Amino acid sequence: MNARKSVFVLTMLVLGFVFLYGPILSLIIYSFNESRLVTVWGGFSVKWYRELLQNQQLLGAAWLSLKIAALNATCATVLGTLAGLALARFGAFRGRALLMGMATAPLVMPEVITGLSLLLLFVAMEQAIGWPAGRGMTTITIAHITFSMAYVTVVVQSRLAALDESLEEAAMDLGARPAKVFFLITLPIIMPAILAGWLLAFTLSWDDLVIASFVSGPGASTLPIVIFSKVRLGVSPDINALATILVLIVAIGIVTAGIYMQRQQKRRDLDVQRAIAAND
C-alpha cells in the first residue's frame, strides 16, 4: 500500500511540474530556433538573441519596466512594512478596521476597476493642480505602488503576527529604546518577509498589463504592453529570446533569495542554540 501511494504521489508530482514548467521549457527551446516560424523547428541558432540586442523597442520597454518595478518594489515595501507594523503591533486603535480594509482592498479589486479609477484620478489631478503632466512612468509607478503595497502589508503583518513578542519585551526590559529594539531585534527577524514582499511587488509590477494600459501614455510603454501588441500580430522568435532571458533572471533572483533566507534561518537557529547554552 505504501509503495503504491509513493508511486501515485510521485506521478502526480511529475505531472504537476510538467504542467507548470513544460510550456516554459518549450519556449526556451524554441528561442534557439533557426526558423522564423516559432512552431516549426529549423535547427539550432542564436541569431534571435542577436536580433534582440538590436531591437531598441523591446530593450527600451524592458529598461522602463525594470526602473518602474524597482522603484515600485522599494516604495511599496516601505509603505507596506509600516502598514503591517501598525496593524500587527499597535493593537485596537481607532480606524484600525478602516486601515485593514483599505490595505487589503487592492487584493480583491478587479484590475480593470483599479486601472480605470486611477486614470480618472490622474486626469482630475492634472486638471486641478497640473500634476501629473500626462501619463507616463510617474503615473505607472504610482498605480503599481497602490496595489502592490497591499501584498507587502499582508506578508509583513503575517510574519509579525507569528513573531514572539517576548524577544522585544526582553530587549526593552534591558533598557533598549523602542527604535533600537526595532532595528536590532524586530527588523532582522522579519527581513526575510520584507525581502519576499519586495520580490513579490517587483514581480507584480514587472508583469502588470491591465493597469499599466490605463495609466500609460505615448512613449511610456512597458514590456508587457509591447509584447502584447506584438503577440496580437504574431509571435516573433526574438520575443522567445527575451522571455528566456527573463526566466533566467527570475531564476537567479529566486535562488539568491532562497540562499539568503536559508543562511538567515541558520544564523537565527545558531543564535538560539548559543543563548540556550549560555543559560544552561
PyMOL commands that set and color helices and strands:
alter all, ss='L'
color gray80, all
select helices_A, chain A and resi 2-30+47-53+56-89+96-108+111-129+137-161+165-173+178-207+210-215+223-231+237-279
alter helices_A, ss='H'
color red, helices_A
deselect
rebuild
show_as cartoon
